[in-house]
Amino acid sequence: MAVKRLSLLTVAVLTTLGLNAPLQAAEAPDLTGVWYHIKHKQVALANAEYQRLQNRYPDWQPEESLKQAISLLNKPVKPVVPVERKKETVKEDPDAVFMGRLAAMKEKQWQRLSVVAVSRAATIANSKRNDADLLLTGWIYMARQQYNEAMTLFSLVSEGSAGQKKDAIGAAVDALSFQAMAADDLNGLQALYDAWPQQVAALINGAAWQAFDAGEFTRSGSLFRITGNRYGEVLSLDGQGHSEDALALACTTPATTELTTWCRDGLSSQQTAAWEAKDYAASIRAAESLKERNLLSRDQEMLYGWALDESGNKAAASKVFLSVLADSPADEEVQSAVIHSFDYDAEALMPLSAKYPFIATFISSQEGGQAFGRKQFDLADRYNANPAKESTAGDVQVYAGLSARHRSGERGLGHLDEHAGYTGFTDVYKDTRVDVSVRHEQVFSGTPDAGSWFGTGLSDADFAGEAKQAGQGIDVFLARQEQDWTWYGQAGYLLLDQPVSTRLTGALGATWYQADFLVSGLAYRERRKDSVLSQTGTWFDTSSRDSSAAWGGVMQSGLRGLGVVALNDVWSASLSAETAMLDGEQVKDNTMQSLRVEVSRELSGDKKDWLDYFRVAPYLGWQQYDHDLSGFTAGHGGYFSPQGFFSTGVSTDLLTAEGKLWQLRGRFSLGWSSIKQDGGPRFPLTEDSVTVLPSTNVSGVNGELLLEGQYLFGNHWSLAGYVSRSHAVAYQATYAGIELRWYAAPRKGVTSETLIGSSVELKGFAF
């Protein structure tokens, strides 16, 4: 830009001195005209042309031959008079004499010529079309600043004087340009530029840069607009405070280095400013404008992706981040952005895991962490995401334990004591946990009072019926944990010295996990353990062990379902339902249905480092049986079977953190319940309506407390225990147990699946 201004200033100075042709320092003057005049002895014209050339080219050094020719031409020549000839008189052309006198004048004299004299010179030049006269008269007009008239005469010069014609026209164009610029005649400048673009552009741009440096941005913009200097226009618009217009012009003009840089920097600033203002739509538009022009840098493309992500268009954000990732696959920032744009969805990211190892690692970590959070500890082990384990090499566990249970109540609940000891082992084989245990069990009951109904009639004072059973059994269960699924199967056989035949028990269940809900279901067949009658059976005839008199041993076969949905980060709701059929030897068949609704609130807050969860949940429950078979006479089953059981209250549930050396779980509930038993025939198989079981309708407060825990010692051993106490209307129960467990692989902590209360048998569901 400085070079352009220097050139313009030089031309302006020379023009002021009357040298109106453009400066061409490296160009030698055209001497054709001056030699022509010398050859034809045109003294005045030769002198005028010689003087013009010296004025036009001040640094020019004429050749010695030219100097001598001019000198000789101007010397008076002594006339030679022939001795014998008559002297001749030569008459000069008055127009030539007039033009010669004009040629001998200085520039200031030309400026003082009368209009008549100048008009005569123009008439002579136009009529004779002599190049010398045309040029001389044109220069006179130039000196008088009548540039249009000069341009007209210079245009008539023949091609024989092409060099002089070019110089003269160039000087006229320069002068007209300066005149138009001085008068702010933009239309005139435009016409001059259209006619002589190359020559006029330099002058206009020079003047424009001068105006720009002087802070005259409106003027500079107008001048730049004539020559199509878009960069100058952009700068001028920006100088006027029209930055958006400047950016729009820079980005819509055919690219040059300066304009491309301006466009890129401007759009980049817009993109960043809009992002910081959280105007993601504007940030996206700026980024897409950069992208259309192939000006989007890596950082700008990342910002583009984040803006798309924040605007909710995660699919588009993923494409942008993957595009960046293709060029820089090792960049951790881009890797994290890709994962984020997929909303940390390991399943959606799975197709990318083969190409990008870090995504495979993330999926493993994500699924492992998710499995650990869902209490799928075997699955977490496969992803090496179980902090409780030092190694995943082997998972053999051997355990042994003792348990006790006591139930007491009025009619229909009976009295029951159960003592059991068990031992077993568990291992994971091909991603499936296999657990095998053997069990010894003893069951005791009270005896009926004399005169109370039992068997086929009233009992004697000396009761000789069955009050104790003992036996051994085996349990096998399989559990397989997969992403979003847990599958469960169990089979058991307990051979007691009991009156009724022993039957197989078992369960099949599954749980489906999703981000905001889970669904669990279990199909089961199990012993009804309310009394000795329902659990093992007994005899009608207390003095006989005749198998034909055996009755009881109730089996309950049913379906149990649970749905839990997260309402937000702290609230969730659950619905459980169950239906079952009950049958036993010489016991009337029965059916049961139940529903329970809970809404829970998570209260652990920021204490997750030591508290896994702490929930408070109001609940509402309902249960009903078709028949009241709670009696201990033939056809009854000796189990609690109300025709209406309503309960409501509040429960709390707490579990300390997973993976620590110790863990505690506590559950407490307090509520109100109403029990309605319709009663019915004493002997329902015979439909004897003479003697009936009376109906009852009671209500009251009920509560339950459960405490259990476990502790790891020596890296390979843990000790677990639990105790539970329940109170309800006409019913109490106490449960307790202890278990010692050995781990083949060293561990750093314990997890809740080895808490005794976590067994599917006690929870009722496979999770």
Secondary structure, DSSP 4 states (H G I P E B T S, - for coil): -HHHHHHHHHHHHHHHTT--SPP-TTSPP--HHHHHHHHTT-HHHHHHHHHHHHHH-TT----HHHHHHHHHHHSPPPP---SSSPPP-PPPPHHHHHHHHHHHS-HHHHHH--HHHHHHHHHHHHHH--HHHHHHHHHHHHHTT-HHHHHHHHHTS-GGGHHHHHHHHHHHHHHHHHHHHHTT-HHHHHHHHHHSHHHHHHHHHHHHHHHHHTT-HHHHHHHHHHHT-HHHHHHHHHHTT-HHHHHHHHHHSPP-HHHHHHHHHHHHHHHHHHHHTT-HHHHHHHHHHHHHTT---HHHHHHHHHHHHHTT-HHHHHHHHHHHHHH-TT-HHHHHHHHHHTTT-HHHHGGGTTT-HHHHHHHHHHHHHHHHHTT-HHHHHHTT--TTBS--S---EEEEEEEEEEEEESTTT--EEEEEEEEEEEEEETTEEEEEEEEEEEEEE--PPTTSEEBTEEPPSS--S--EEEEEEEEEEEEEEETTEEEEEEEEEEEES-SSPP--EEEEEEEEE-SSEEEEEEEEEEE--SSHHHHT-EESSTT---GGGEEEEEEEEEEEEEEEEE-SSSEEEEEEEEEEEEEEETEEEEEEEEEEEEEEEE--TT-TTTEEEEEEEEEEEEEEESS---SSBTB---S---SEEEEEEEEEEEEEPTTBSEEEEEEEEEEEEEEEE--EESSTTTT--SSEEPPEEEEEEEEEEEEEEEEEETTTEEEEEEEEEEEETTEEEEEEEEEEEEESS-BS-B-GGGSGGGSHHHHSS--
